[in-house]
Amino acid sequence: MFRFASLYVLVFGVLLVGACSNDQEASDAGTDYGANAARWVDEEFQPSTLSRAEQLDELAWFTEAAAPFRGMRISVVSETLTTHEYESVVLASAFEDITGIHVTHDLIQEGDVIEKLQTQMQSGRNVYDAYVNDSDLIGTHSRYGYVVPLSDFMAGEGAAVTLPTLDIDDFIGKSFTTGPDGKLYQLPDQQFANLYWFRYDWFQREDLRARFREEYGYELGVPVNWSAYEDIAQFFSESVETLDGERVYGHMDYGKKDPSLGWRFTDAWLSMAGAGDAGIPNGIPVDEWGIRVEGCRPVGASTSRGGAANGPAAVYALRKYIEWLKRYAPPEAQGMTFSEAGPVPAQGHIAQQIFWYTTFTANMIEPGLEVVNADGTPKWRMAPSPHGPYWSEGMKLGYQDAGSWTLLKSTPLERRKAAWLYAQFVVAKTVSLKKTLVGLTPIRDSDLRSAAMTEAAPRLGGLVEFYRSPARVAWTPTGTNVPDYPKLAQLWWPNVANAVSGEVTPQAAMDALAEQTDAVMSRLQRIGIQGECGPKLNPEIDPEEWLARPGSPKAQLADEKPPGKTVPYDQLIAAWREGRAS
């Protein structure tokens, strides 16, 4: 997904490159890699969870491990994101100074990353030496056999170039990049969650609190369920309407017929409604896409096969999305894409947003914005997303993007080893805390627990508190039930768009999606190239038989709007600080 650029990275990085890059013509013998490492540690890689001596030791390992590849030129690719811009401009230069390996780190849009990745997988031609691609493809990577299982690589061919201080268990997204076979296939590089965003200053106003209490019979606060979210949306859009002379809205979203509309749903919208089963990181046996697995084999998305993609909870989720978009969001939102809608809350007239990516944090704290106080603290906060009436404890509650390093078997071994060194460098403890403070996409628990993150927390609107809390485990990427992410993800946005436009009903849209998903999985089954974890569809039976059984797919509720429930934000934060999920 397209992300917003960081002016800091572009300007500061260029200056730093000019100051610290070695002369490309210098011989290896004339390069003092230790001095270069010390300069980078002192001038750029602060703060760090490591001591200066530990940082220098870690960088010295990179210098030594890189000796066989010195002078090599490698190329890697990732989507355009502030974190990756920092890597491309600053960290690639540092890596060359410390190792003698030149890295071209290309930045392109996410869809183009996937296209390049697919081209290399299908052709066997080495396009890039390493990719940062979303862990949403874990089900794809673990089944097709194109990707190098990192667990095997680190213990085998890549042992000599695997950082002793890499500390895999410190990565908070490790479970996202682990396949059904228990092997690690990708290494997390950056991650961000999809949370609830709201105007804390408005929610604290006693006049608004009193009005809300009088109209709805409970307190204005962070919504725990969709009923409360809907009440708050109605309150600001239709009851309050204006604040300080400006038109305000109780909801923000986007609805243009565009591929980004698919992300809006594949990024766990059905799980927020409660369509799947309990089980973290993804529902077992039915996941957040409504795909059922038996063992590791996908067996269907349709309710007639035991899936939930067109079950009552999924249809409810689509219906609520459309209702809220058309009734409570600004009229122009219906014609916006993801990237166009992203900056709107910062303009100051949106009360809340149920579906907000924390990657926008850096752009939401810039001085002078309508949503930033004069002292630089935010007028807004982020909090856990509310859940729909089909949701229950133990279920996934939201989405987390985890861009992760991926190595392909088609990359020549020596180039793969050099690229693996770079991948580890940009996530190593020497640099990871500074990178987190620049891009605000944390990957290490040790960084999150650091004093530097504690100091930054008041300016980040709840980001640090969320990632430190036990609640974070319920926000996960697309899981292993999805056997071919590129093929199946592209089915979502046309079907959703047909429902948004009114061409078909939400039920018809989800019926078509489920049918098309099963058709793709049926073709994969016939081809038989995904091995023992490839699809093997259940025979179709009367959906009512599945709906009558426990778990997902779930029968339609008689009342899909239970009483609204909210919690005071400050009480929620206090619970997190005490180590409680809520």
Beta strands, then each sheet from edge to edge (+ up, - down):
strand 1: 73-79
strand 2: 102-108
strand 3: 130-134
strand 4: 187-198
strand 5: 222-223
strand 6: 242-243
strand 7: 246-247
strand 8: 292-294
strand 9: 297-300
strand 10: 352-357
strand 11: 381-383
strand 12: 400-406
strand 13: 566-567
sheet 1: 2+ 1+ 3+ 12- 4+ 10-
sheet 2: 2+ 1+ 3+ 12- 4+ 11-
sheet 3: 5+ 13-
sheet 4: 6+ 7-
sheet 5: 8+ 9-
end
